[in-house]
Amino acid sequence: ANLQQFGMDAIKIDKMIMDKVTAETQSAPIVDSMIKMANELGMEVIAEGIETAGQMEYLRVRGVKAVQGYLFAPPLPKKAYLELCHRLRAEPNEGELADSAIEAA
């Protein structure tokens, strides 16, 4: 309830929590609970520190669409970030990734 009272519309899952998720992870109770709580409160979920395809797949299956991390790019200055997004949008199979990256920013 406090999250909604403060006008928050997103929950960000910290890299330290995501580090425990691997390709073999079947269940990550803290991650799953945060996603469930956000969904029940009508909030967006943003996961940070995504470094592996296994982490990305874990989140994708659970409906998380906004992510950031070295799997996509290191931290970038704004100009370099926007250039990356434009390049990704231009590539047929990467447009969805660019949209997720833009949402996360």
Number of C-alpha atoms within 10 A of each C-alpha: 6 7 13 12 7 8 8 11 13 16 17 16 18 14 15 10 14 20 14 11 20 17 12 9 11 9 10 14 9 12 20 14 11 15 24 15 14 18 16 9 14 12 17 16 24 21 24 20 18 22 18 16 12 15 21 23 14 21 23 13 9 13 12 18 20 21 25 23 17 12 14 15 13 10 11 10 8 10 8 11 17 15 11 17 18 14 13 18 16 12 11 8 10 13 16 14 17 21 16 17 22 15 13 16 11
